[in-house]
C-alpha cells in the first residue's frame, strides 16, 4: 500500500483527472509485490480469446523495453520511487555480458532466450533520466551502464530480433534507442573522469548515426506512387555475417501469420512506425516521412502516425515544429538535443 498511496496531481488547467488517475493506477498495478521494481508487460494474454487462463507466459513476463517505458511515464507524473526500484531490479537482472534476456519471470529467471538489442539500451536511458533528475539516491548504476554499453558495441548494430520479436537485421527503431543510450553512457564515463572511453563511445555513436539511412532507407519503394525513398521496418541481416547492407535487396520472413498465408516479403515493401523513434529520441530524419504517415497502400488504408508529430518539410529541408531544443557542445561538435524528460539522445549536427 505504501508504494501506491501517493497521489499525483494533474497540471493546472487539466480537466481529465479520472483518466489520469486510472492510467497511473493501471501502470502501478503491474508492479509485482514480491519483487519490487518488477513490472510485467501486461495483465492480459495475447490472443486471449483462443487461450485459457492456464496459459503460462503470455505478457505475464518482464521485458526491459516495456518496463522502462512504463516507469518513464510514472517519472513524468512525479513518481521517482517506482522507477528507482525498477532500475535496481534491472541491475540485478542484467547478465554478466551486459545484456538482458528477451524476457524473464518476475524472479529474474529467463523465459525466452532471444536477444533484442533495443532492450539493452533502455536501462541506460532510465539510469540517465534518474541521474539528471537527482533521483538516484544512494544507487550507483555505473557498472550496469558500463556493461550494457560494452554489450551494445560488441553485439551491434545488427539485432538478432527486432521489437516485433521476429526478424534480425538493421532496425530504425533499434538504432534510434541504441544511439541515444550510447550518448547517455558517454556522459556517465565523462562524469567518472574516463574521457577516453567517452570519446570512443561518442565516435561509435557518430558512426551509427551516419549510417542510419544507408542501412534502413530503401530507394526502390513501391508502396506509395512516386515515393521510392522511405524507411523500412528492417533491413534483414544475420548477426554473425551481414556483408550485404543494401536495404533494397533483402527478404523479410514474418512469423506471426495465419496458417497458409504468405510469410516472405521484400524488405523494401514492409514498413512500420519504428522510424518515428528517431524523432522521439531527438534525431531529425533526412528522409521525408510525411507521405508515409498516412498513405494509400494496396488493399487497405494504413495509418502509420500523426502529422502533428512535430516534423514538416520547409523549402525541401527537414524542420521541426513545437519541439523544445537546447544547443549543447559535445565531442568537438555542436548538436541540437531534444530537451524533454524522455531523452538524452543526439540530434542533428549544426
C-alpha positions in Angstrom: 0.0 0.0 0.0 2.9 2.3 0.8 4.1 2.1 -2.8 0.9 3.2 -4.4 -0.6 5.5 -1.8 0.9 8.8 -3.2 -1.5 10.9 -5.2 -0.2 12.6 -8.3 -1.8 15.8 -9.3 -2.6 16.9 -12.8 -1.1 20.2 -14.1 -3.0 23.3 -13.7 -5.8 23.7 -16.3 -6.2 20.0 -16.9 -9.7 18.6 -16.5 -9.3 14.8 -17.2 -8.5 13.7 -13.7 -10.3 10.4 -13.9 -8.5 9.3 -17.0 -5.2 10.5 -15.4 -5.7 8.6 -12.1 -6.8 5.4 -13.8 -3.8 5.5 -16.1 -1.4 6.0 -13.3 -3.0 3.2 -11.2 -3.1 0.9 -14.2 0.6 1.2 -14.5 1.2 0.8 -10.8 -0.8 -2.4 -10.5 1.6 -4.1 -12.9 4.4 -4.0 -10.3 4.9 -7.2 -8.5 4.5 -7.0 -4.7 7.1 -9.8 -4.0 9.9 -8.5 -6.2 9.9 -4.6 -6.0 10.5 -2.8 -9.3 9.3 -5.7 -11.4 6.6 -4.7 -13.8 5.2 -7.3 -16.2 4.3 -6.2 -19.8 0.6 -6.7 -19.3 -2.0 -8.5 -17.2 -3.5 -9.7 -20.4 -2.7 -12.7 -22.6 -2.1 -12.3 -26.4 -4.8 -14.0 -28.4 -6.7 -14.4 -25.1 -9.9 -15.3 -26.8 -8.3 -18.5 -28.0 -6.3 -19.4 -24.9 -7.3 -20.4 -21.4 -6.3 -18.7 -18.1 -3.9 -21.6 -17.6 -1.7 -20.2 -20.3 1.8 -19.6 -18.9 3.9 -16.7 -20.1 2.0 -14.5 -22.5 2.5 -11.0 -21.4 2.9 -12.0 -17.7 6.6 -11.6 -18.1 9.2 -8.8 -17.9 10.5 -7.2 -21.0 13.0 -4.4 -20.2 11.6 -2.3 -23.1 8.1 -2.4 -21.6 9.3 -2.0 -18.1 11.3 1.2 -18.8 8.5 2.7 -20.9 6.1 2.2 -18.0 8.2 3.7 -15.4 9.2 6.5 -17.7 5.6 7.5 -17.8 5.5 7.4 -14.0 8.6 9.7 -13.9 6.6 12.2 -15.9 3.9 12.4 -13.3 6.4 12.8 -10.4 6.8 9.3 -9.2 10.5 8.8 -8.6 10.4 5.8 -6.3 8.9 3.2 -8.7 11.4 4.0 -11.5 14.2 3.7 -9.0 13.0 0.3 -7.8 12.8 -0.7 -11.5 16.4 0.4 -12.1 17.6 -1.7 -9.1 15.6 -4.7 -10.4 17.1 -4.3 -13.9 20.6 -4.0 -12.4 20.4 -7.3 -10.6 18.7 -9.0 -13.6 21.5 -8.0 -16.0 23.6 -10.8 -17.5 27.3 -10.9 -16.9 28.0 -10.0 -20.5 26.0 -6.8 -20.1 22.9 -7.9 -22.0 19.4 -8.8 -20.9 17.3 -11.8 -21.7 14.5 -11.4 -24.2 12.1 -11.6 -21.2 12.1 -13.2 -17.8 9.8 -14.2 -14.9 9.3 -11.9 -12.0 12.0 -13.6 -10.0 14.6 -13.0 -12.8 14.6 -16.5 -14.3 14.9 -16.2 -18.1 11.9 -17.4 -20.2 12.7 -16.8 -23.9 16.3 -16.7 -24.8 16.4 -14.4 -27.8 18.4 -11.2 -28.0 16.6 -8.0 -28.8 19.3 -5.3 -29.0 16.9 -2.5 -28.2 16.2 -4.0 -24.8 19.8 -3.3 -23.6 19.8 0.5 -24.2 16.5 1.1 -22.3 18.0 0.6 -18.8 20.8 3.0 -19.7 18.2 5.7 -20.6 16.4 5.1 -17.4 19.6 5.4 -15.3 20.4 8.7 -17.2 17.0 10.2 -16.5 17.1 9.4 -12.8 20.6 10.8 -12.6 19.6 14.1 -14.3 16.6 14.4 -12.1 18.7 13.8 -9.0 16.6 10.8 -8.1 19.2 8.1 -7.8 19.6 8.4 -4.1 22.4 6.1 -3.0 22.1 3.9 -6.0 25.0 3.8 -8.4 24.1 2.4 -11.9 27.6 2.9 -13.3 28.6 -0.8 -13.5 25.3 -1.7 -15.2 25.7 1.2 -17.7 29.2 0.2 -18.5 28.3 -3.4 -19.0 25.3 -2.6 -21.2 27.4 -0.1 -23.3 30.0 -2.8 -23.9 27.4 -5.3 -25.0 25.9 -2.8 -27.5 29.3 -2.1 -29.1 30.3 -5.8 -29.2 27.0 -7.2 -30.5 25.5 -4.4 -32.6 24.4 -2.8 -34.8 22.5 -5.8 -36.2 19.9 -7.1 -33.8 19.0 -10.7 -33.6 15.4 -9.8 -33.2 13.6 -6.5 -33.8 10.9 -5.2 -31.4 8.3 -7.4 -33.0 10.4 -10.4 -32.0 10.6 -11.8 -35.5 13.3 -10.5 -37.8 17.0 -9.9 -37.5 18.9 -7.0 -39.2 19.2 -3.3 -39.2 16.2 -1.8 -37.5 15.5 2.0 -37.4 13.8 1.8 -34.0 16.6 -0.3 -32.5 19.3 2.0 -33.9 17.5 5.1 -32.5 17.4 3.9 -28.9 20.9 2.3 -29.4 22.4 5.7 -30.4 20.6 7.6 -27.6 21.8 5.2 -25.0 25.5 5.4 -26.2 25.4 9.2 -25.8 23.9 8.9 -22.3 26.5 6.3 -21.4 29.3 8.6 -22.6 28.1 11.2 -20.1 28.4 8.6 -17.3 32.0 7.9 -18.4 32.8 11.6 -18.6 31.4 12.1 -15.1 33.7 9.4 -13.8 36.8 11.0 -15.5 37.1 8.3 -18.2 37.3 10.7 -21.1 39.0 8.3 -23.5 36.1 5.8 -23.2 33.6 8.6 -23.5 35.3 9.8 -26.7 35.3 6.3 -28.1 31.6 5.7 -27.3 30.7 9.1 -29.0 32.7 8.2 -32.0 30.9 4.9 -32.3 27.5 6.7 -31.9 28.6 9.0 -34.7 29.3 6.1 -36.9 25.9 4.5 -36.3 24.1 7.9 -36.7 25.8 8.5 -40.1 24.7 5.0 -41.4 21.0 5.0 -40.3 19.7 6.0 -43.8 22.2 3.8 -45.6 21.0 0.8 -43.7 17.3 1.4 -43.3 16.1 3.6 -46.2 15.0 2.0 -49.5 15.4 3.9 -52.7 13.1 1.5 -54.6 9.9 1.7 -52.6 6.6 0.7 -54.3 4.0 1.3 -51.5 3.2 4.9 -52.5 3.2 6.2 -56.0 6.2 8.4 -56.8 7.6 7.8 -53.2 10.5 5.5 -53.8 12.7 6.6 -50.9 11.5 5.8 -47.4 12.3 4.0 -44.2 11.6 0.3 -43.9 10.8 -1.8 -40.9 14.1 -3.8 -41.0 16.9 -4.5 -43.4 17.4 -8.2 -43.0 20.8 -9.4 -41.8 22.5 -12.1 -39.9 24.2 -11.2 -36.6 27.2 -13.3 -37.5 27.6 -12.4 -41.1 26.0 -9.3 -42.6 28.1 -8.4 -45.7 25.1 -7.1 -47.7 23.9 -3.8 -46.2 21.7 -2.8 -49.2 18.1 -2.2 -47.9 16.7 -2.7 -51.4 17.6 -6.4 -51.7 16.6 -8.3 -48.6 13.6 -10.6 -47.8 11.7 -10.4 -44.6 10.1 -13.5 -43.1 7.0 -12.7 -41.0 6.4 -15.5 -38.5 3.1 -14.5 -36.9 0.9 -15.1 -40.0 -2.2 -17.2 -40.2 -1.7 -20.7 -41.5 -1.4 -20.7 -45.2 -0.8 -17.0 -45.5 2.3 -15.6 -47.3 5.3 -15.2 -45.0 8.1 -13.9 -47.2 8.1 -10.3 -48.5 10.6 -7.9 -50.0 12.1 -5.9 -47.1 11.5 -2.7 -49.1 7.8 -3.4 -49.0 7.4 -3.8 -45.3 7.2 -0.7 -43.1 6.2 0.1 -39.5 6.2 3.3 -37.4 9.5 2.4 -35.9 11.4 5.2 -37.8 9.5 7.7 -35.7 11.5 6.7 -32.7 14.4 8.5 -34.4 12.3 11.7 -33.8 11.3 10.7 -30.3 15.0 10.3 -29.4 15.8 13.7 -30.9 17.1 13.0 -34.3 15.8 14.7 -37.4 15.2 12.2 -40.3 17.0 13.0 -43.5 14.2 11.4 -45.5 10.7 12.8 -45.9 8.3 10.8 -43.8 5.1 12.7 -44.1 3.8 10.8 -47.1 4.1 7.5 -45.2 2.4 8.7 -42.0 -1.0 8.5 -43.8 -0.8 6.7 -47.1 -3.0 4.8 -49.5 -1.4 1.4 -49.7 -2.6 -1.6 -51.7 -5.7 -3.4 -50.3 -6.4 -1.1 -47.4 -5.7 2.3 -45.9 -2.8 2.2 -43.4 -2.2 5.0 -40.9 1.3 5.0 -39.6 1.2 8.0 -37.3 0.1 11.6 -36.9 1.0 14.7 -38.9 1.2 16.6 -35.7 4.4 14.9 -34.5 6.5 18.0 -34.9 8.1 17.2 -38.3 7.5 19.0 -41.5 9.2 20.0 -44.7 10.0 23.6 -45.5 11.7 24.5 -48.8 12.7 20.9 -49.3 14.6 20.7 -46.0 13.8 18.9 -42.8 12.5 21.1 -40.0 10.9 20.6 -36.6 8.0 22.3 -35.1 6.7 22.6 -31.5 9.9 20.9 -30.1 11.9 22.4 -27.3 15.6 22.2 -28.2 18.7 23.4 -26.5 22.0 23.6 -28.2 25.0 22.0 -26.4 28.6 21.4 -27.4 29.8 17.8 -27.3 32.7 15.9 -28.8 34.2 18.8 -30.7 30.8 19.2 -32.5 27.6 21.1 -31.7 24.4 19.2 -31.8 20.8 20.0 -31.1 19.5 17.8 -28.3 15.8 17.5 -27.7 15.4 18.6 -24.1 12.5 16.6 -22.8 12.2 14.3 -19.8 12.2 11.3 -22.2 15.5 11.7 -24.0 19.2 12.1 -23.7 19.7 11.5 -27.4 21.8 13.2 -30.0 20.1 15.3 -32.6 21.5 16.6 -35.9 24.8 18.4 -36.4 24.5 22.2 -36.6 
